Amino acid sequence: MKLYYAPGACSLSPHISLREAGVPFDLERVDLASRKTASGEEFSKVNPKGYVPALRLDDGEVLTEGAVMVQFIADRYPAAGLAPANGTLERVRLQEHLNFIASELHKAFSPLFTPSTSEEAKRAAQANVARRLDYFEQLLGDGRLYLLGERFSVADAYLFTVANWTGPTGIGLAKWPNVAAFVARVAARPSVQAAMRAEGLIAA
Ligand SMILES: N[C@@H](CCC(=O)N[C@@H](CS)C(=O)NCC(=O)O)C(=O)O
């Protein structure tokens, strides 16, 4: 299995999930500017959508869409307990979180990473991000450790990844102490440390 990633991008979420699952995998960095992989491959040939993450399975199949990919990882390696069983209400709750993170929070950041975004559009994007973080701040306010309760799931890997973007965008997490504590809790997990080291986000 090979995960195509860009450092600190949303591909960090399946990267963490693979490490949590404890399975062997290869990593290949993608330069999103040149659209080339580290080995010189045209990334559009791997993922015609042109974005990370992409996961090449051992049989050659390529999976895209992070929220789906992490569920594939969780289901293929159930011993790691990264997702509730399919068909349960808890699984639907997980999917609710994954979908909300993907379509509402993750994409709310996109204008903030686009140099041509006007100041007005940036302010609107920041307000959108803030509203989404308000939701998680309230949810985590009941003292739960992770989004589904006491147990870490693939949704936590995704929220961690996206919440980290409040750093480079200057939003910070000072207004969301529960989210900040969550991020620190997830960051302390050995799988997360290993993934961040492998992506060069923290010192080796
Ligand atoms: N719908 C995709 C979006 C993936 C995405 O936004 N990837 C970003 C990095 S976080 C990217 O590679 N952007 C480069 C591009 O779209 O050209 C998913 O959820 O996996």
The ligand as a Tripos MOL2 file, in Angstrom:
@<TRIPOS>MOLECULE
LIG
   20    19     1     0     0
SMALL
NO_CHARGES

@<TRIPOS>ATOM
      1 N1        -12.2070   16.0710   -1.5020 N.3       1 LIG1
      2 C1        -10.8120   15.7870   -1.2340 C.3       1 LIG1
      3 C2        -10.0670   17.1130   -1.1090 C.3       1 LIG1
      4 C3         -8.5940   16.8750   -0.9310 C.3       1 LIG1
      5 C4         -7.8460   18.1980   -0.8440 C.2       1 LIG1
      6 O1         -8.4310   19.2560   -0.6460 O.2       1 LIG1
      7 N2         -6.5190   18.1020   -0.9520 N.am      1 LIG1
      8 C5         -5.6690   19.2810   -0.9390 C.3       1 LIG1
      9 C6         -4.6740   19.2350    0.2150 C.3       1 LIG1
     10 S1         -5.4780   19.3150    1.7800 S.3       1 LIG1
     11 C7         -4.8660   19.3140   -2.2290 C.2       1 LIG1
     12 O2         -4.1870   18.3620   -2.5740 O.2       1 LIG1
     13 N3         -5.0040   20.4200   -2.9640 N.am      1 LIG1
     14 C8         -4.3130   20.6070   -4.1880 C.3       1 LIG1
     15 C9         -5.2570   20.7630   -5.3300 C.2       1 LIG1
     16 O3         -6.4800   20.6240   -5.1740 O.co2     1 LIG1
     17 O4         -4.7610   21.0520   -6.4080 O.co2     1 LIG1
     18 C10       -10.6570   14.9410    0.0310 C.2       1 LIG1
     19 O5        -11.4340   15.1790    0.9740 O.co2     1 LIG1
     20 O6         -9.7920   14.0430    0.0630 O.co2     1 LIG1
@<TRIPOS>BOND
     1     1     2 1
     2     2     3 1
     3     2    18 1
     4     3     4 1
     5     4     5 1
     6     5     6 2
     7     5     7 1
     8     7     8 1
     9     8     9 1
    10     8    11 1
    11     9    10 1
    12    11    12 2
    13    11    13 1
    14    13    14 1
    15    14    15 1
    16    15    16 2
    17    15    17 1
    18    18    19 2
    19    18    20 1
@<TRIPOS>SUBSTRUCTURE
     1 LIG1         1 GROUP 0 **** ****
